[in-house]
Amino acid sequence: MTIEPSLRLVAYLDWTFVSLPGDSPMRLSSIDWRWALPRIAAVFLVTRLLVLVVAFAVEVSQPAPASLVRVEERPVLSSLTLWDGEYYLGIAEDGYHTDPSYGPDYAFYPGYPATIRAASALTLGDIGMASVVASNAAFCLALLVLYVLSVRHLSRERAILSLWYLALAPGAIAFALSYSDSLFLLLAVSAFLAAETRHPWLAGVGLALATLTRAPGILLALPLLVLLAQEDGWRPTRTWLPLLVAPIALACWFTWLWWLTGDPMAAVSAQSYWDHPAAASGTVLGHAGLPRDHVAGLAPGLVIVLWLGSLLFHCFLFVFFRPDKVRPAYWLAAFLAVASVFMAGRLQSAPRYLAVAWPFDWVLAGRASRVGRGIVLAAFAGLQVVTLWLAFTWQVPP
């Protein structure tokens, strides 16, 4: 009588990976969009509402410091355009600056500022609104594309669940802000979907645009190459050629910065600016006017507990990456997302760097235990609220 409940509990908490339909990829024409679209819309709308509620609550209960000068003063919009968003808005409005008082804003890649500039045509030149519209529109499209990719590897129910994990992850707050993460996710997922559906040139263009959006984009060339090689064999073929578009695009970006700054490695040296805040004293933060010492050294304990915990949790998930369930290309993409945290030296940004690594969400959605899946989902939602509060109160950057 005492053994049966124990066995039932063990089975209930079992995290065995469920069977996936990876051997028979679903075609785009066979997707039941009448079933999927309302559920994808729910993921998008619920998580956007969560961000708006926390931003409103912060602005009502936590007045901004008197020394804080923000690029946006409108309610809610001021919270959504904070931190690095101010740099992106400044670039979109005025271009890159060589004035030392701004700091080297060419550390930020041009893909997202160009998108903001294009979106401003829809907002009648309102750069702040355009940045938020661009980020959230890109995230909505990313959810659609990622669902199409996910149902080639998961059942439709678990594909939707993986979207919930993605949208509620602590670092997913960047998908609602004036950050490049939404656009990067859309381009990266589109590149992998194009590679899987045998459109190598579309994959190459997506990879190139992702590379011009965020520095880690060039790393995706490796898993994309693995994905193509799995289909065509490891002997070089013409399908590999489109992947060369990305390094060519990156070389063009570096060359333009060389012309602008006189430094052939300007994009790399600009990154070191963020690693030595003392050397940046007297400069301003972004397009606004927040002194850098205002944000230095805040909430170090929270950074260690939350951000390092997020990194360790994602590293632990590699235990569940089974090669017969998750293709090696996606294991490699997840591994490179973790590696990018260390390569960039951005422990405080670990949740944001890992939020775009959707293969982790496939692993979580593929667990057999309903209780386990629910606990992780609830924990993600709670941590996202905490992360939003810390970011909107200028304690910890996203």
N, C-alpha and C positions, 0 to 999 in steps of 0.2 A: 504493500500500500504506500510505502514511502518512496519506493524506487520510481514508480510511474510518473509522479509529478516532477521529479528531478529530471527524468529523461525528457519529459515534455518541455521543461524549461530550457534544457540544453538545445533541443531542436528549435525552439522558438527564437533563441538568440543566435542560431547558427548563421555564420557569414559565408557560407559556401556560395561560390559564384553560380548563377543560374545559367541555363542553356541559352545561347544567343543564336539568332538567325544569320550569322556571319557568312555561312556558305551559300546563301541564296539572297544576295543583296536586293533590297526593294528598289524598284524603278520609280522615277519621279511620277510617271503617269499612273502608277498603281497606289499612290499615297491617298488615303482618305482625308482630303482637306476639310471636309465638312466636320469630321471628328477632330482633326488636329488644330485647326485655326482658332476655335474658341479657347482651347486649352493653352495654346501659345500666347494668345492675347491675355489670358488670365495671369500667366507668369509675368508678362511685361507690365500690365497695369497694377497688379498688386505690389510688385516690388518698386515701381515708380511712386506709388502712393506712400509706401513706407518711407522712402527718402524724403518726400515732401512733408510728411507729418513730423519727422524728426527735425528737419530744417526749420519748420515753423515753430516747433516747441523750443528749439535752441534760441531762435531770434527773439522770442517772447520772454524767455526766462533768463537768458544770458546776454546782457548788452555787450556789444563789441567794445574792446579796450579803446580808450581815448586816443592812443597812439596809432591805432590801426587805420590805415588809409587803403580802401579797397577800390578796385576798378569798377565795381558795381555797388550801388547803394539801394537798389530796389529790393523789396522783400523777397525772400527765398532765392531769387536770382543771385543775390550777393553771396549766399552760402554755396551755391552750385558753381560759382566761378572762382573759388578761392584757391590757395596754394599754387600749384603749377599752372592752373587755369589762367592766372593773370599773365603769365609769360605767353601762353598760346594766344590770348586775346591781343596782347601787344604786338606779337609777330603778325597776326592776321590783319591788324589795322595799319601798322606802320612798316612792316617788314622787319628784317633782322637788324639789330643795333650793334654798332661797334663802339658806342659810347661806354666807357668803363663804368659809369654810374649805374648802368642797367645790369651789369654782369654779362657774361657770355651766353646770351639767349640762343645762340646757334647750337647749344647743346641739345636743343629740342628739334627733332627732325621735321621736315616741311610738310609731310602728308596731311596731318590734321589741321595746321593753320590754313593750308590751301583749301581744305574742305570747309572750314569756317567762312573763309572769304567767299566761296561759292554760295554757301547757304545764306549769307547776308543779303543776297539778291532777293531771297524770299521774305526776309524780315526787314526790308526797306533800309538796309544799311546798319541795322542794330546788331553790332558784333557780339555783344553779350548774349542776347537771345539766340543769335545764330549758332553760337558755340554749344549751347544747351540743346537746341533742336538737332544739330548735327550729331552730337553724341548719342542722344536717345533714339533718333531715327536709325543710326547705324546699329545700335544695340537691338532694336526691333528686327531689323533685317538679319542681323547675326543669329538671332534666335530661330528665324525661319530657315536659314541656310543650315544651321547646326542641326535642326530637327531632321532635315533631309539627309544629312550625313549620318546622324545617329541611328535612324531606322534601318540603315544598312548594316548595323552592328548590334542593335538592341530591338526588343519588341517595342511597339508604339507606346505602350504605357510607360515602359522604363525609359524610353527616349524623352518623354515629357518630364519624367521625374529627374532625369539628368539636367534638364533645363532649369528646374527649380533649384538644384544644387548649385548650378552656375550662377543664377541670378541672386541667390541668397548668401553666397559665400561672403565672408567678411570683406575681402578685397574688391568685391563686385560693386562697392559704392562708386568706384571710378567710372563705371558704365553710365552713371547718371550725371557726372560732373563734366566740366570743361577739360577733359583729359582725352588722350589719344587712344585709350584702351578699347573703347567700343569699336572704333574704326579698325584698329589692329585685329581685333577678334574677327570682325566681318571678313577682312581680307585674308586672314590666315585660314579660316574655316573654308572660305570659297576656294582657296588654292588646293586644299586637300580634297574637297569634293570634286573639283575639276580633274585632279589627278586620278581619283578613283573611277570617274566616269569616262576616262580616256580622252581628256581634252588638255594635253600637255601645255599648249601655248596659253590657254587661260590660266593654268596653274602657274606658269612662269610669270605672267603679268600680275597675278594676285600676289605672288611671292615678292616681286619687285616693289609693288606698292606698299606691302607690309614692311619691307625693308626701309622704305622712305618714310614710314610712319613711326616706327620705334626701332631702336638699335638692335634688340634681340631678333628682329625679323630675319636677318640674314642666316641665323642659325637654323631656321626652318628648312633651308635648302637640303640639309642632311636627311631628315625624315622623309621629305618629299622624294629625294633620290632613292631612298630605301623602298618607298611605296611603288615608284615606277619600276625599280629593278625587280621587285617581286612579281610584277606582271610580265616583264620582258626579258628577265634574266640579267645577270651581272655583266654581260658584255655591253659596252657602250653602244647606244642606239640613238637615232634622231630624236627620240622622245626626251632625251636628257638635255638637248640643246636649249630649250626654253628656260631651263633653270639658270642659264648664264645671264639672263636679262637682269637678275637681281644684283650680282656683283658689278655689272656694268652701270646700273642705276646708282649703286652706292659709290662707285668711282666718280661718277659725274657730280654727285653731291659733294664729295670731298674736294674735287677740283674747283667747284664753284666757291666753296668756303676758303680755299687757298687763295683764290683771286680776291675775295672779300676782305680777308684778314691778314694775308701774307704768311699764314702758318699752314703748311701742307697737312698737318695733323690737328687742325683746329677743332674738329668734332671730338677728337679724343681728349685733347688738353682741356677743352671746355668742361668735360665731365669731372675732371679733378677739382674744379672750382667748388663742387658740392661736397667734396671730401675734406675741404679745408676751410670751414666757415670763418676762421680767424683772419684768413687772408682776404676775405671779402668784406671786412668791416668798412662801413661808410657807403657801401652800395645799397641799392634799393631792391626790394623783392618784386620782380616782374614789372608790369606796366603800372602798378600802383606805387605806394611809397612806404611799405612796411620794412623797417630796419631788420636786417637778418638776425640781430641779437635778440629780437623779440621772440623768435621761435627756437632759439638754440637751447638744447638741454632740457626740453620739456618732457615730463612724464616718462623718464627712462625706464622705470620699473614696469610700466604698462607695455612699453615697446618690447621688453624682454619676455614678459609673460605671454602676451597675446601674439606678437609677431613671430617670436621664436617657436612658440607652440604651434602656430599655423605651419611653419616650415617643417617641424618634426612630424606633424600629423601627415602631411603630404608625402614626406619621405617614407613613413610607415606604410602608406598605401601601395608602395611598390611591391609589398609582400603579396598583394592580391592581383598583380598584373600577370595573368597566365598567358603564355604565348599562343595557346590554342583558342583563346577567347579574345585577346586584344592583340592586334597585329603589331609586329615589331616597330613599324614606323610610328605608331602612336605611343608606344612605350618610350621611344627615343624622344618624341616631342615633349612628353611629360618630363623626362629626365633633363632635357635642355632648359625647360622652364625653371626647374630647381637650380640648375647650374647657373642660369642667368642672374639669380639673386646674388650668388657669390661673385660672379664675374663683375657685376655692377657695384658690389659692395654696399648694397641697399637693404640691410636687414629690416629697417623700418618700413620698407615697401614690399616685403616678402608676400603678404596677402594679395597685394595688387598684381605682382608679377605672376603669382600662381593662379589667380582668378581666370586668366585667359587660357589656362592649360585644361581644356575640356576633357581629355582622356581620363583625368582623375574623376570627373563627374560620371563618366561611364562606369568606372569601377564601383563607385558608391551606389549608383543606381542598379548595378547588377548583383548586389548582395541579396541573398535569399531571405534574410531575416527582416520582417516588416518592422519589428521593434527597433532593430539596429538602424534601419534606414530612417525611421521617424526621429530617433534620438539625434542623429547627425543633422538632419534637416532642421530640427528645433534649435540645436546648438548653433548652427550657421546663422539662423535668423536672429537669435539673441546677440551673437557676436557682431553681426552687421549693425544692429542698433547701437551697440557700444562703440563700434568703429566710427559710425556716422557722428555720434555725439562728440567723440574726441576730435574728429576732423573739423566739425563745424564750430567747435569752441577753441580752435587753434592750439590744441594740446599735442596732437600727433598728426603728421601728414598722412594722406592716404597711401 
